[in-house]
Amino acid sequence: MLLSKSFNKINIKRLSTLKKKIMTCKKLAPVGITDKNINENVVKLQYAVRGPIPSRAIEIEKDLKNKKEGKYAFSRTIRANIGDAQAMGQKPFTYVRQMISAISLLSLESNHREALNYLPSDVVLRAKEIVDSMDGKSMGAYTNSTGIARISQNVQTYIHERDAKGHGELSKDIQNILKNQSESISGVVDMDDGFQSEHVFLSAGASAAIRTMLTLLIGSKNVKQSGIMIPVPQYPLYSASIDEYNMKSIPYYLNESNGWSMEIEELERSLEQHKAKCTPRAIVVINPGNPTGNVLTLENLVKIVQFAYKNNLIILSDEVYQYNVYDKNLKFYSMKSVVKELGLPITLASFHSISKGYFGECGLRGGYCELYNASDFTWNMIKKVLSVNLCPSTISQSVIDLLVNPPKKDEISFNQYYNDMDAVLSELKLKAQMVTDKLNEIEGITCNPVKGAMYAFPQIQIPEKAILKAKELKVEPDSLYCMELLENHGVCVVPGSGFLQKPDTYHFRTTILPPKELLTEMLEIIKQFHYEFTKKYA
């Protein structure tokens, strides 16, 4: 008992001494990441598609879910800010979901595979082929950093077959374009010079593949920053990644008055203006266009390739919307088919994805890059970069295989697959026309026809008082417009300033993905709001 009291006295004395020492210590500065020591390139980058306005939409949705009565004049939000088809109600492809189920089941012990009996036999057979190509015959195993070899080969086969269709007509059309040029650039590639190589790597969405290619172009120390030519308006992935990697954007403006066409004179102007500030390394081409909904003509593509070759630029060709062409007078031409036909030894990286087109599998994160006309050294460096991230998901790789190698005519799932595809693309075509027509009915809004992709990018007339109000709030005028549209009516679109735009013009981007009834309601809301906004700031 006495011993216990003695220990207590000692402990109390020690605690008292320690407390005095702590009180006399200087206040310790926190150690961590702060606004003073963070990577300034991260602070600089902006990604408007998930920027302040979509973030505010999430806050509003939480309020509505928690039934905060009377706070808003609407009961739900309409999220038209991002090209996420299934989030907007598009049904998943039956074939894709069946295949994912079969691949998962085949990784189990044989006595747990009873559910396979409920799936079409061609799905099970195909799933077995895919699983057999995985290490350990399991979807849980790593793959090669460039992806499962069998699937990469199927991607190459798909590209060859796609570009072989109508090749004779393409060749004839390009020759006619060259004849009409006062100074044409074309040639024949020497097969022994290391070019005409074709390499494919699979990725966690096209975005990951694009960022991989950009990492190869970051300038070395003690030299000017690398410059990347990007179309304006552009998809913010490019401007954000360029900022993050401490490179320079070289914007070239698409011609809005001519359906967002690409003008060679504008490319030359932009390059000349910026080449003193950086070392131009590549040109980005988005076709069909995001956010503009345009489709580039064959003549546009020929001129881009010639321009890139003349100015020693590689081409980064974003082709994730290649299935989304709605104008019967237009068609998608792959950049590779043009480069190959012109015979110019220029490096081309082309990108595709399972997120867009008709699958709409955004959350599965699957894509690929084909690298054409690149040296073995370049390919080895890409493999090294990819190895750091190990590999994409085996499920996303498997769905890429379904995209590039769909069921054949003699297979059970053929009709279901193509019925699903036709239903998605037909509805998108109708909605593209509907959005174009309805937006152009609104006084003060003009919108080029949505000919491709999944977006409209209308120009909006903003009153001078609203411009002054935005300046006072230190935001862009179209950001003020879009924020008020969200706060007053619950419609979430993205301001054009987030995609870059010509000075003194204002736009917003909306998807065409909501179901027709909801899309009709949204367009009526925009019409009503634009009238209110114009009157408020008149």
WOPE-V198605 format. One record per residue. RES is the residue in one small letter. D_FIRST is the distance of its C-alpha to the first C-alpha in Angstrom with 2 decimals. Layout:
RES:D_FIRST
RES:D_FIRST
This chain:
m:0.00
l:3.83
l:5.37
s:5.14
k:6.46
s:8.79
f:10.11
n:10.85
k:12.70
i:14.57
n:15.59
i:16.83
k:18.76
r:20.26
l:21.35
s:22.94
t:24.80
l:25.95
k:27.20
k:29.22
k:30.74
i:31.77
m:33.35
t:35.35
c:36.59
k:40.12
k:40.70
l:41.22
a:44.57
p:44.49
v:45.84
g:48.19
i:51.72
t:53.18
d:56.65
k:56.95
n:56.43
i:57.49
n:60.68
e:63.37
n:65.58
v:63.10
v:63.13
k:66.92
l:67.53
q:68.36
y:68.78
a:70.44
v:70.59
r:66.83
g:66.76
p:65.93
i:68.24
p:67.07
s:63.46
r:64.25
a:65.84
i:62.56
e:60.77
i:63.51
e:63.24
k:59.51
d:60.39
l:63.12
k:60.84
n:58.30
k:61.27
k:61.11
e:64.09
g:66.77
k:65.50
y:68.37
a:72.00
f:71.74
s:69.69
r:69.54
t:70.07
i:72.76
r:71.53
a:74.67
n:73.00
i:72.52
g:74.68
d:72.34
a:74.77
q:72.44
a:70.20
m:73.43
g:74.21
q:76.22
k:75.74
p:74.61
f:77.29
t:77.26
y:78.04
v:75.17
r:72.58
q:73.99
m:73.88
i:70.25
s:69.37
a:71.37
i:69.86
s:66.34
l:67.24
l:68.92
s:65.66
l:64.15
e:64.67
s:68.09
n:66.78
h:65.30
r:68.55
e:70.23
a:70.46
l:72.94
n:75.50
y:75.60
l:76.55
p:80.11
s:81.02
d:82.04
v:78.62
v:76.86
l:79.27
r:78.80
a:75.01
k:75.12
e:77.20
i:74.68
v:71.65
d:73.50
s:73.83
m:70.04
d:67.97
g:66.42
k:68.54
s:65.64
m:65.37
g:61.83
a:63.07
y:63.87
t:67.58
n:69.57
s:68.78
t:72.34
g:71.98
i:73.15
a:76.43
r:78.29
i:77.53
s:78.46
q:81.77
n:82.35
v:81.81
q:84.50
t:86.84
y:86.32
i:87.16
h:90.30
e:91.51
r:90.79
d:92.74
a:95.57
k:96.42
g:99.22
h:99.21
g:103.00
e:103.09
l:100.29
s:102.15
k:105.35
d:103.66
i:101.99
q:105.31
n:106.92
i:104.20
l:104.76
k:108.52
n:108.09
q:105.90
s:107.67
e:105.23
s:103.44
i:100.72
s:100.52
g:100.82
v:100.19
v:96.96
d:97.37
m:95.47
d:94.76
d:93.02
g:89.60
f:90.03
q:90.52
s:87.17
e:85.24
h:81.48
v:79.17
f:75.44
l:73.46
s:70.82
a:68.25
g:70.92
a:73.82
s:71.58
a:69.59
a:72.88
i:74.26
r:71.19
t:71.43
m:75.02
l:74.17
t:71.59
l:74.47
l:76.30
i:73.69
g:75.34
s:74.33
k:73.01
n:75.57
v:78.01
k:78.77
q:76.70
s:78.04
g:79.93
i:80.12
m:82.96
i:81.80
p:83.91
v:83.35
p:82.26
q:79.81
y:76.82
p:73.68
l:72.28
y:74.70
s:74.11
a:70.31
s:70.30
i:72.74
d:70.48
e:67.37
y:69.18
n:70.49
m:74.09
k:76.86
s:78.45
i:82.25
p:83.17
y:86.60
y:87.69
l:89.09
n:92.19
e:91.25
s:94.86
n:95.93
g:93.36
w:90.63
s:92.89
m:92.24
e:94.78
i:95.38
e:96.24
e:92.77
l:91.16
e:93.26
r:92.49
s:88.74
l:88.67
e:90.86
q:88.70
h:85.42
k:86.29
a:86.04
k:82.37
c:81.25
t:82.46
p:83.60
r:82.38
a:82.78
i:84.20
v:82.43
v:84.67
i:83.34
n:85.94
p:86.04
g:84.43
n:81.01
p:80.90
t:84.68
g:85.82
n:88.79
v:90.36
l:91.88
t:95.47
l:96.66
e:98.38
n:95.10
l:93.39
v:96.26
k:96.12
i:92.34
v:92.63
q:95.49
f:93.63
a:90.48
y:92.50
k:94.52
n:91.37
n:89.29
l:86.70
i:84.99
i:84.96
l:81.87
s:83.35
d:81.11
e:82.84
v:80.15
y:82.54
q:85.48
y:85.87
n:85.77
v:89.37
y:90.96
d:94.30
k:97.00
n:98.85
l:95.96
k:94.18
f:91.27
y:92.26
s:89.62
m:89.42
k:89.64
s:93.01
v:94.36
v:93.00
k:94.41
e:97.80
l:98.12
g:97.33
l:95.24
p:92.61
i:89.77
t:86.17
l:85.19
a:81.84
s:82.23
f:79.39
h:79.13
s:76.42
i:75.54
s:74.21
k:77.64
g:81.08
y:80.90
f:77.63
g:75.36
e:72.36
c:70.50
g:66.99
l:67.72
r:68.42
g:71.32
g:74.08
y:76.14
c:77.98
e:81.23
l:81.96
y:85.68
n:87.48
a:84.43
s:84.16
d:82.10
f:79.95
t:79.15
w:78.29
n:75.99
m:74.16
i:73.74
k:72.29
k:69.80
v:68.73
l:68.46
s:66.34
v:63.47
n:63.09
l:63.60
c:65.81
p:66.61
s:65.44
t:67.36
i:68.04
s:69.60
q:71.69
s:72.88
v:73.99
i:75.91
d:77.74
l:78.73
l:80.04
v:82.26
n:83.22
p:83.67
p:84.96
k:88.57
k:91.41
d:91.29
e:87.56
i:86.24
s:84.11
f:86.97
n:88.13
q:84.65
y:83.73
y:86.88
n:86.87
d:83.38
m:84.56
d:87.72
a:85.85
v:83.41
l:86.07
s:88.60
e:86.16
l:85.11
k:88.79
l:89.37
k:86.32
a:87.38
q:90.72
m:89.19
v:86.78
t:89.63
d:91.96
k:89.52
l:88.15
n:91.69
e:92.57
i:90.16
e:91.83
g:90.07
i:88.74
t:90.60
c:89.46
n:91.05
p:91.54
v:88.54
k:90.32
g:87.33
a:83.53
m:81.45
y:81.63
a:83.80
f:83.63
p:85.62
q:86.50
i:85.67
q:87.35
i:84.78
p:85.97
e:85.75
k:83.37
a:80.92
i:81.20
l:80.41
k:77.46
a:76.09
k:76.52
e:74.60
l:71.74
k:71.97
v:72.73
e:75.86
p:78.37
d:78.24
s:74.43
l:74.79
y:77.31
c:75.12
m:71.99
e:73.93
l:75.40
l:71.88
e:70.41
n:73.42
h:74.45
g:71.75
v:73.99
c:72.37
v:74.82
v:74.46
p:76.17
g:78.90
s:77.37
g:74.63
f:77.38
l:79.27
q:82.70
k:85.74
p:85.22
d:86.04
t:85.89
y:83.22
h:82.34
f:79.74
r:79.11
t:78.83
t:78.66
i:81.25
l:78.72
p:77.80
p:79.56
k:83.02
e:82.15
l:79.12
l:81.12
t:83.89
e:81.40
m:79.86
l:83.28
e:84.18
i:80.96
i:81.75
k:85.24
q:83.95
f:81.30
h:83.76
y:86.02
e:83.13
f:81.88
t:85.40
k:86.04
k:82.71
y:83.43
a:87.23
